Amino acid sequence: MNAVLILLPLALMLGALFAGFFLAAAKQGQFEDLDDPPVRLLHDED
């Protein structure tokens, strides 16, 4: 039972940390253009 008292808050803190990282990345626009880079490889501009 003591492990639950340690691991549960730790898991919640890690989850909140990663959610914060995700929201910060989404706010900076890192997930806006997911389709263009793979297609850009197919177009040869030379």
FENMO-V162173 format. One record per run of one state. SS is the DSSP state (h for helix, s for strand, l for the rest). FROM is the first residue (numbers start at 1). LEN is the number of residues. If there is no record, write none. Layout:
SS | FROM | LEN
SS | FROM | LEN
//
This chain:
l | 1 | 1
h | 2 | 26
l | 28 | 8
h | 36 | 7
l | 43 | 4
//
